[in-house]
């Protein structure tokens, strides 16, 4: 709509017929100025787009970081495996096992970062599969026990 000074504004309105008077039709027009609401909506949409772009950038950065962390971790894992196979010192075995466990934990964390990147991307699809609750609980319990043992040794 246009105001008397020709400035434009967003409006919502209603037109009501008041009937005829001497052959003329009379109408009543009621308008509400919605310019402030429209401007707030446009500003909110711009903020939403900016946040979405930032989030996409962070997701890409997380995926890149996870990929880059995987490379040195593979080398550490390979070295730990070779040390375990070639070492004849029984005193070294617990330390090598500790390295292997921590590498495994770090690999799981990196996989979680990769999954986060996949979940937040537009091409995400969920694959369902059957699993046994007992196996999941036993695996979780073993992981928790190893972590508590590791923390007790580190103290």
MODELLER restraints for C-alpha pairs under 7 A, 6 or more apart:
rsr = mdl.restraints
at = mdl.atoms
rsr.add(forms.Gaussian(group=physical.xy_distance, feature=features.Distance(at['CA:1:A'], at['CA:8:A']), mean=5.61, stdev=0.5))
rsr.add(forms.Gaussian(group=physical.xy_distance, feature=features.Distance(at['CA:1:A'], at['CA:9:A']), mean=5.40, stdev=0.5))
rsr.add(forms.Gaussian(group=physical.xy_distance, feature=features.Distance(at['CA:1:A'], at['CA:10:A']), mean=6.19, stdev=0.5))
rsr.add(forms.Gaussian(group=physical.xy_distance, feature=features.Distance(at['CA:1:A'], at['CA:11:A']), mean=6.52, stdev=0.5))
rsr.add(forms.Gaussian(group=physical.xy_distance, feature=features.Distance(at['CA:2:A'], at['CA:8:A']), mean=4.45, stdev=0.5))
rsr.add(forms.Gaussian(group=physical.xy_distance, feature=features.Distance(at['CA:2:A'], at['CA:9:A']), mean=6.14, stdev=0.5))
rsr.add(forms.Gaussian(group=physical.xy_distance, feature=features.Distance(at['CA:9:A'], at['CA:33:A']), mean=6.86, stdev=0.5))
rsr.add(forms.Gaussian(group=physical.xy_distance, feature=features.Distance(at['CA:9:A'], at['CA:35:A']), mean=5.57, stdev=0.5))
rsr.add(forms.Gaussian(group=physical.xy_distance, feature=features.Distance(at['CA:10:A'], at['CA:33:A']), mean=6.04, stdev=0.5))
rsr.add(forms.Gaussian(group=physical.xy_distance, feature=features.Distance(at['CA:10:A'], at['CA:34:A']), mean=5.09, stdev=0.5))
rsr.add(forms.Gaussian(group=physical.xy_distance, feature=features.Distance(at['CA:10:A'], at['CA:35:A']), mean=4.75, stdev=0.5))
rsr.add(forms.Gaussian(group=physical.xy_distance, feature=features.Distance(at['CA:11:A'], at['CA:31:A']), mean=6.12, stdev=0.5))
rsr.add(forms.Gaussian(group=physical.xy_distance, feature=features.Distance(at['CA:11:A'], at['CA:32:A']), mean=5.37, stdev=0.5))
rsr.add(forms.Gaussian(group=physical.xy_distance, feature=features.Distance(at['CA:11:A'], at['CA:33:A']), mean=4.68, stdev=0.5))
rsr.add(forms.Gaussian(group=physical.xy_distance, feature=features.Distance(at['CA:11:A'], at['CA:34:A']), mean=4.98, stdev=0.5))
rsr.add(forms.Gaussian(group=physical.xy_distance, feature=features.Distance(at['CA:11:A'], at['CA:35:A']), mean=6.95, stdev=0.5))
rsr.add(forms.Gaussian(group=physical.xy_distance, feature=features.Distance(at['CA:12:A'], at['CA:31:A']), mean=5.54, stdev=0.5))
rsr.add(forms.Gaussian(group=physical.xy_distance, feature=features.Distance(at['CA:12:A'], at['CA:32:A']), mean=5.27, stdev=0.5))
rsr.add(forms.Gaussian(group=physical.xy_distance, feature=features.Distance(at['CA:12:A'], at['CA:33:A']), mean=6.84, stdev=0.5))
rsr.add(forms.Gaussian(group=physical.xy_distance, feature=features.Distance(at['CA:12:A'], at['CA:34:A']), mean=6.80, stdev=0.5))
rsr.add(forms.Gaussian(group=physical.xy_distance, feature=features.Distance(at['CA:13:A'], at['CA:29:A']), mean=7.00, stdev=0.5))
rsr.add(forms.Gaussian(group=physical.xy_distance, feature=features.Distance(at['CA:13:A'], at['CA:30:A']), mean=5.29, stdev=0.5))
rsr.add(forms.Gaussian(group=physical.xy_distance, feature=features.Distance(at['CA:13:A'], at['CA:31:A']), mean=4.07, stdev=0.5))
rsr.add(forms.Gaussian(group=physical.xy_distance, feature=features.Distance(at['CA:13:A'], at['CA:32:A']), mean=6.06, stdev=0.5))
rsr.add(forms.Gaussian(group=physical.xy_distance, feature=features.Distance(at['CA:14:A'], at['CA:29:A']), mean=5.80, stdev=0.5))
rsr.add(forms.Gaussian(group=physical.xy_distance, feature=features.Distance(at['CA:14:A'], at['CA:30:A']), mean=5.34, stdev=0.5))
rsr.add(forms.Gaussian(group=physical.xy_distance, feature=features.Distance(at['CA:14:A'], at['CA:31:A']), mean=6.60, stdev=0.5))
rsr.add(forms.Gaussian(group=physical.xy_distance, feature=features.Distance(at['CA:15:A'], at['CA:27:A']), mean=6.57, stdev=0.5))
rsr.add(forms.Gaussian(group=physical.xy_distance, feature=features.Distance(at['CA:15:A'], at['CA:28:A']), mean=5.63, stdev=0.5))
rsr.add(forms.Gaussian(group=physical.xy_distance, feature=features.Distance(at['CA:15:A'], at['CA:29:A']), mean=4.46, stdev=0.5))
rsr.add(forms.Gaussian(group=physical.xy_distance, feature=features.Distance(at['CA:15:A'], at['CA:30:A']), mean=6.46, stdev=0.5))
rsr.add(forms.Gaussian(group=physical.xy_distance, feature=features.Distance(at['CA:16:A'], at['CA:27:A']), mean=5.50, stdev=0.5))
rsr.add(forms.Gaussian(group=physical.xy_distance, feature=features.Distance(at['CA:16:A'], at['CA:28:A']), mean=5.07, stdev=0.5))
rsr.add(forms.Gaussian(group=physical.xy_distance, feature=features.Distance(at['CA:16:A'], at['CA:29:A']), mean=6.41, stdev=0.5))
rsr.add(forms.Gaussian(group=physical.xy_distance, feature=features.Distance(at['CA:17:A'], at['CA:26:A']), mean=6.07, stdev=0.5))
rsr.add(forms.Gaussian(group=physical.xy_distance, feature=features.Distance(at['CA:17:A'], at['CA:27:A']), mean=4.43, stdev=0.5))
rsr.add(forms.Gaussian(group=physical.xy_distance, feature=features.Distance(at['CA:17:A'], at['CA:28:A']), mean=6.33, stdev=0.5))
rsr.add(forms.Gaussian(group=physical.xy_distance, feature=features.Distance(at['CA:18:A'], at['CA:26:A']), mean=5.12, stdev=0.5))
rsr.add(forms.Gaussian(group=physical.xy_distance, feature=features.Distance(at['CA:18:A'], at['CA:27:A']), mean=5.22, stdev=0.5))
rsr.add(forms.Gaussian(group=physical.xy_distance, feature=features.Distance(at['CA:18:A'], at['CA:28:A']), mean=6.71, stdev=0.5))
rsr.add(forms.Gaussian(group=physical.xy_distance, feature=features.Distance(at['CA:19:A'], at['CA:25:A']), mean=5.78, stdev=0.5))
rsr.add(forms.Gaussian(group=physical.xy_distance, feature=features.Distance(at['CA:19:A'], at['CA:26:A']), mean=5.71, stdev=0.5))
rsr.add(forms.Gaussian(group=physical.xy_distance, feature=features.Distance(at['CA:20:A'], at['CA:26:A']), mean=6.03, stdev=0.5))
rsr.add(forms.Gaussian(group=physical.xy_distance, feature=features.Distance(at['CA:59:A'], at['CA:117:A']), mean=5.35, stdev=0.5))
rsr.add(forms.Gaussian(group=physical.xy_distance, feature=features.Distance(at['CA:62:A'], at['CA:113:A']), mean=6.66, stdev=0.5))
rsr.add(forms.Gaussian(group=physical.xy_distance, feature=features.Distance(at['CA:62:A'], at['CA:117:A']), mean=6.71, stdev=0.5))
rsr.add(forms.Gaussian(group=physical.xy_distance, feature=features.Distance(at['CA:63:A'], at['CA:113:A']), mean=6.82, stdev=0.5))
rsr.add(forms.Gaussian(group=physical.xy_distance, feature=features.Distance(at['CA:63:A'], at['CA:114:A']), mean=5.65, stdev=0.5))
rsr.add(forms.Gaussian(group=physical.xy_distance, feature=features.Distance(at['CA:63:A'], at['CA:117:A']), mean=5.68, stdev=0.5))
rsr.add(forms.Gaussian(group=physical.xy_distance, feature=features.Distance(at['CA:66:A'], at['CA:110:A']), mean=5.36, stdev=0.5))
rsr.add(forms.Gaussian(group=physical.xy_distance, feature=features.Distance(at['CA:66:A'], at['CA:113:A']), mean=6.13, stdev=0.5))
rsr.add(forms.Gaussian(group=physical.xy_distance, feature=features.Distance(at['CA:66:A'], at['CA:114:A']), mean=6.26, stdev=0.5))
rsr.add(forms.Gaussian(group=physical.xy_distance, feature=features.Distance(at['CA:73:A'], at['CA:103:A']), mean=6.71, stdev=0.5))
rsr.add(forms.Gaussian(group=physical.xy_distance, feature=features.Distance(at['CA:77:A'], at['CA:100:A']), mean=6.39, stdev=0.5))
rsr.add(forms.Gaussian(group=physical.xy_distance, feature=features.Distance(at['CA:77:A'], at['CA:103:A']), mean=6.26, stdev=0.5))
rsr.add(forms.Gaussian(group=physical.xy_distance, feature=features.Distance(at['CA:80:A'], at['CA:96:A']), mean=5.88, stdev=0.5))
rsr.add(forms.Gaussian(group=physical.xy_distance, feature=features.Distance(at['CA:80:A'], at['CA:99:A']), mean=6.66, stdev=0.5))
rsr.add(forms.Gaussian(group=physical.xy_distance, feature=features.Distance(at['CA:80:A'], at['CA:100:A']), mean=6.25, stdev=0.5))
rsr.add(forms.Gaussian(group=physical.xy_distance, feature=features.Distance(at['CA:84:A'], at['CA:93:A']), mean=6.55, stdev=0.5))
rsr.add(forms.Gaussian(group=physical.xy_distance, feature=features.Distance(at['CA:84:A'], at['CA:96:A']), mean=6.26, stdev=0.5))
rsr.add(forms.Gaussian(group=physical.xy_distance, feature=features.Distance(at['CA:118:A'], at['CA:124:A']), mean=5.83, stdev=0.5))
